[in-house]
Amino acid sequence: MFHYEYKTSGTCSQLIKLDLDDDKVHNVSFVGGCNGNLKSISKLVDGQTVDYIEGMLSGVQCGLKGTSCGDQLAKAVRAAYEAEKQAV
């Protein structure tokens, strides 16, 4: 299991923590942001693939911010996947 932490940009959450097992995402948690919504997102994506999460959440916007916690999660899982490949 590969642990990764992603510093968010443009959202209320400041950090996303997750574990990656090959291309499956587990144990997603957010630091900051809308607690209930982010706990729900974490449960919904647990066990899903990087491609699935990226496809579902990439480009989702929160108001006029140009991003969202979901969009940042899509970026985080892709970054984690790339980092995991480099670590092998």
C-alpha positions in Angstrom: 0.0 0.0 0.0 1.4 3.4 -1.0 0.5 6.4 1.1 0.2 9.8 -0.5 -0.6 13.3 0.6 -1.7 16.0 -1.8 -1.8 19.8 -1.0 -5.0 21.2 -2.5 -5.3 24.5 -4.3 -8.4 26.7 -4.5 -10.6 24.8 -2.1 -11.6 25.0 1.5 -9.9 21.7 2.2 -6.1 22.0 2.5 -4.8 18.5 2.2 -6.0 15.1 0.8 -4.5 11.9 2.3 -5.0 8.6 0.5 -3.6 5.1 0.1 -3.1 3.4 -3.3 -2.9 -0.3 -4.0 -1.8 -0.4 -7.6 -4.6 1.7 -9.2 -7.2 1.2 -6.4 -7.8 4.1 -4.0 -8.4 3.5 -0.3 -8.6 5.5 3.0 -9.2 8.9 1.5 -9.4 11.7 4.0 -9.5 15.5 3.7 -8.1 18.1 6.0 -10.5 21.0 6.2 -13.5 21.6 4.0 -17.1 20.5 4.3 -16.8 17.6 6.8 -20.0 15.6 5.9 -19.7 16.0 2.2 -16.0 15.0 2.1 -16.6 12.0 4.4 -19.3 10.9 1.9 -17.0 11.4 -1.1 -14.3 9.3 0.7 -16.7 6.4 1.2 -18.0 6.5 -2.4 -14.5 6.4 -3.9 -13.1 3.7 -1.6 -11.9 0.8 -3.7 -12.4 2.6 -7.0 -9.7 3.0 -9.6 -7.7 6.1 -10.4 -9.3 6.2 -13.9 -12.8 5.9 -12.5 -12.3 8.7 -9.9 -10.6 10.9 -12.4 -13.4 10.4 -14.9 -16.2 11.1 -12.5 -14.7 14.1 -10.6 -12.3 15.9 -12.9 -13.6 19.3 -13.8 -16.3 19.5 -11.2 -16.4 23.1 -9.9 -17.5 24.7 -6.6 -19.1 28.0 -7.4 -16.8 30.2 -9.3 -13.6 28.7 -7.9 -12.7 26.8 -11.1 -12.1 23.7 -9.0 -13.7 21.7 -6.1 -12.7 19.2 -3.5 -13.8 16.5 -5.9 -11.7 18.0 -8.8 -8.7 18.2 -6.4 -9.3 14.5 -5.5 -9.1 13.6 -9.2 -5.8 15.5 -9.4 -4.6 13.8 -6.2 -5.3 10.3 -7.2 -3.5 10.8 -10.6 -0.5 12.4 -8.8 -0.4 9.5 -6.3 -0.6 7.0 -9.1 2.3 8.6 -10.9 4.3 8.9 -7.7 3.7 5.2 -6.9 5.0 4.2 -10.3 8.2 6.3 -9.7 8.7 4.7 -6.3 8.7 1.1 -7.7 
